[in-house]
Amino acid sequence: RVFDIDPASDRTTTLMVGQFGFGRDGRSHDVGYLATGSVHGFVPPRWHNADHAIDIDDHWQAKDLRRSVVHQFVVKKDELTWLDEASAFPAVCLLRDTDASGLVVQFSLSQMALPTAPDQPSRWQLNGTIAPWYPHEMRTYPAGRLLVPDHRGPSRADGRLHNLSVELTDTHALLNMITAVPVDGNGPVDLGDLELRTAGSDRLVARLPREAYLGQEYILACGLVTVP
């Protein structure tokens, strides 16, 4: 179910999800799911980006065509049902056998398609991923240290980075860039090599070569990037 908390604002569109399942290919009565589970509560919008798509002209729906938003919800472990077919897929077995407290489902809505006829539903591109969820992580907000763009700096004609989160280990930086990189008709926009630095001392923490967010692997991973 989709509803607006504030009908006068396009930034409050919230979702309610009752049931989540993944794994089937085709119609559910032909090929079954691999896992199903109940979802509770609201799924508010996160990380609004009014300029995600940068190659939109003066179309009358340009505001909607440019924007993106992130949603996230959790299916708790005690409400998950793993079906027999799950054992045939190594990646699904890893999700099933983890010691996590459930599954987190994160997805973005972006690049709305041009309407084909009046009064028809709007179709959006959906990108997302499923991962283990742990109790110290929020249910509806991406985990990690939040990084936001500094709008005081100069603007670039080819866009700028948007919100993302980062989590550091002893050896790697894990970046959640699900809607951080602007896009055009060819996919993610080349913003050059990126660097993660400390705010106070400007110490270099990690380098993110452009290949890490321009390749097919970045698209398939829905913006999740790991670098040394």
DOZA-683936 format. One line per 5 residues: number of its first residue (from 1); their letters; for each residue x, y, z of C-alpha. Coordinates in Angstrom, 1 decimal, padded with zeros to 4 digits. Layout:
NUM	A	X Y Z  ...
This chain:
1	RVFDI	000.0 000.0 000.0  001.3 003.5 -000.9  000.1 006.6 000.8  001.1 010.2 001.4  001.5 011.3 005.1
6	DPASD	001.2 014.9 003.9  -000.8 015.1 000.6  000.8 018.5 000.0  004.3 017.2 -000.1  005.9 014.8 -002.6
11	RTTTL	008.5 013.8 000.1  006.3 011.9 002.4  005.2 009.0 000.2  005.3 006.0 002.5  004.9 002.3 001.9
16	MVGQF	003.2 -000.4 003.9  004.4 -004.0 003.1  002.6 -007.0 004.5  004.4 -009.9 002.9  007.8 -010.3 001.3
21	GFGRD	009.0 -013.2 -000.8  011.8 -013.8 -003.3  013.1 -016.4 -005.6  010.3 -017.2 -008.0  010.7 -016.8 -011.7
26	GRSHD	007.4 -016.4 -013.5  003.9 -017.1 -012.0  003.8 -018.2 -008.4  001.6 -021.2 -009.1  004.2 -022.4 -011.7
31	VGYLA	007.4 -021.8 -009.8  007.4 -021.3 -006.1  009.3 -018.9 -003.8  012.5 -019.6 -002.0  011.6 -017.7 001.1
36	TGSVH	008.7 -015.7 002.5  008.0 -013.6 005.6  005.8 -011.0 007.2  006.7 -007.3 007.3  005.4 -004.9 010.0
41	GFVPP	005.2 -001.2 010.3  005.7 001.7 007.9  008.4 002.0 005.2  009.1 005.8 005.0  011.1 007.4 002.2
46	RWHNA	014.8 008.0 002.6  017.6 009.9 000.8  015.4 012.0 -001.5  017.4 013.1 -004.5  015.8 015.7 -006.7
51	DHAID	018.6 015.6 -009.3  019.4 011.9 -009.7  018.8 011.8 -013.5  020.6 014.8 -015.0  019.7 014.5 -018.7
56	IDDHW	016.0 015.4 -018.3  014.8 018.3 -020.5  011.9 020.7 -019.8  009.2 018.0 -019.8  006.2 018.9 -017.8
61	QAKDL	006.9 016.0 -015.4  010.7 016.7 -015.2  010.5 017.0 -011.4  009.3 013.4 -011.1  011.6 012.1 -013.9
66	RRSVV	014.7 013.5 -012.2  014.1 012.3 -008.7  015.0 009.1 -006.7  014.2 007.8 -003.3  015.3 004.9 -001.1
71	HQFVV	013.1 002.5 001.0  014.1 -000.2 003.4  012.4 -002.8 005.6  013.3 -005.8 007.6  011.9 -009.4 007.8
76	KKDEL	012.7 -010.8 011.2  014.2 -014.2 011.5  011.4 -015.7 013.5  008.9 -014.7 010.8  010.9 -016.1 007.8
81	TWLDE	009.9 -019.4 006.2  012.6 -021.0 004.0  011.2 -023.3 001.4  012.8 -026.6 000.2  014.0 -025.1 -003.1
86	ASAFP	016.3 -022.7 -001.2  018.8 -025.6 -000.7  019.6 -025.6 -004.4  021.1 -022.1 -004.4  024.4 -021.4 -002.6
91	AVCLL	023.8 -017.7 -002.2  020.3 -018.3 -000.7  021.8 -021.0 001.7  024.3 -018.4 002.9  021.4 -016.0 003.7
96	RDTDA	019.5 -018.8 005.4  022.3 -020.1 007.5  023.7 -016.8 008.8  023.5 -015.9 012.5  021.7 -012.6 011.7
101	SGLVV	018.4 -011.6 013.2  016.6 -011.4 009.8  016.9 -010.0 006.3  017.0 -006.4 005.3  015.5 -005.4 002.0
106	QFSLS	016.7 -002.1 000.5  015.6 -000.7 -002.8  015.5 002.6 -004.7  012.8 004.0 -007.0  014.2 006.2 -009.8
111	QMALP	014.1 007.1 -013.5  010.3 007.2 -013.8  009.2 006.2 -017.3  007.3 008.7 -019.4  003.6 008.1 -019.2
116	TAPDQ	002.2 006.3 -022.3  -001.4 007.5 -021.8  -003.4 009.8 -019.4  -004.4 008.4 -016.0  -002.1 005.4 -016.2
121	PSRWQ	000.1 004.2 -013.3  003.6 005.7 -013.1  006.3 003.0 -013.7  009.6 003.4 -011.9  012.9 001.6 -012.2
126	LNGTI	013.5 -000.5 -009.0  017.0 -001.5 -007.9  017.6 -003.3 -004.6  019.4 -005.9 -002.6  018.8 -008.4 000.2
131	APWYP	021.3 -008.8 003.0  021.5 -010.1 006.6  020.1 -007.8 009.2  021.5 -007.3 012.7  019.7 -005.7 015.7
136	HEMRT	022.1 -002.8 016.0  021.1 -001.6 012.5  018.0 000.5 011.9  015.1 -001.2 010.2  014.1 001.5 007.7
141	YPAGR	017.3 003.6 007.4  020.6 002.4 005.7  023.3 001.3 008.0  026.7 002.9 008.3  028.1 006.4 008.7
146	LLVPD	026.0 008.9 006.7  027.9 011.1 004.3  026.0 014.0 002.7  027.0 016.4 -000.1  028.4 019.8 000.8
151	HRGPS	026.2 022.1 -001.2  028.5 025.1 -000.4  031.0 023.8 -003.0  030.9 024.5 -006.7  028.3 022.6 -008.8
156	RADGR	029.3 020.4 -011.7  027.4 020.3 -015.0  027.5 016.5 -014.9  026.0 016.3 -011.4  027.5 015.6 -008.0
161	LHNLS	027.4 012.8 -005.4  024.3 012.4 -003.3  023.8 010.8 000.1  025.7 007.6 000.9  026.8 005.6 003.9
166	VELTD	030.1 004.0 004.7  031.2 001.4 007.2  034.9 000.8 008.0  036.6 -002.4 008.9  040.3 -002.9 009.6
171	THALL	041.0 -003.7 006.0  038.1 -002.3 003.9  035.6 000.5 003.4  032.1 -000.6 002.5  030.1 002.1 000.8
176	NMITA	026.3 002.0 000.2  026.0 004.2 -002.9  022.5 003.0 -004.0  021.5 006.5 -005.4  024.7 008.4 -004.7
181	VPVDG	026.0 008.6 -008.3  023.9 010.7 -010.8  022.7 008.9 -014.0  021.9 009.7 -017.5  020.6 007.7 -020.5
186	NGPVD	023.9 005.7 -020.5  023.9 004.8 -016.8  026.0 006.1 -013.9  027.8 009.4 -014.7  031.6 009.5 -014.6
191	LGDLE	032.6 011.8 -011.7  036.3 010.7 -011.8  038.2 008.8 -009.1  036.9 009.5 -005.6  038.6 009.6 -002.3
196	LRTAG	037.3 009.1 001.3  039.1 011.4 003.7  038.8 012.4 007.3  037.2 015.8 007.9  039.7 017.2 010.3
201	SDRLV	043.2 016.1 009.1  042.3 015.3 005.5  043.8 011.9 006.0  043.2 009.5 003.1  041.2 006.5 004.2
206	ARLPR	040.3 004.8 000.9  040.4 005.4 -002.9  037.4 004.7 -005.1  038.5 004.4 -008.7  035.9 005.4 -011.3
211	EAYLG	035.8 001.8 -012.5  034.3 000.8 -009.1  031.0 002.7 -009.8  030.8 002.7 -013.6  031.0 -001.0 -014.3
216	QEYIL	028.4 -003.7 -014.6  029.4 -005.1 -011.1  028.3 -001.8 -009.5  024.9 -002.0 -011.3  024.4 -005.6 -010.3
221	ACGLV	025.3 -004.9 -006.7  022.8 -002.0 -006.7  025.4 000.5 -005.5  027.2 -001.5 -002.8  030.9 -001.0 -003.2
226	TVP	033.9 -002.5 -001.2  037.4 -001.1 -001.6  040.6 -001.6 000.4
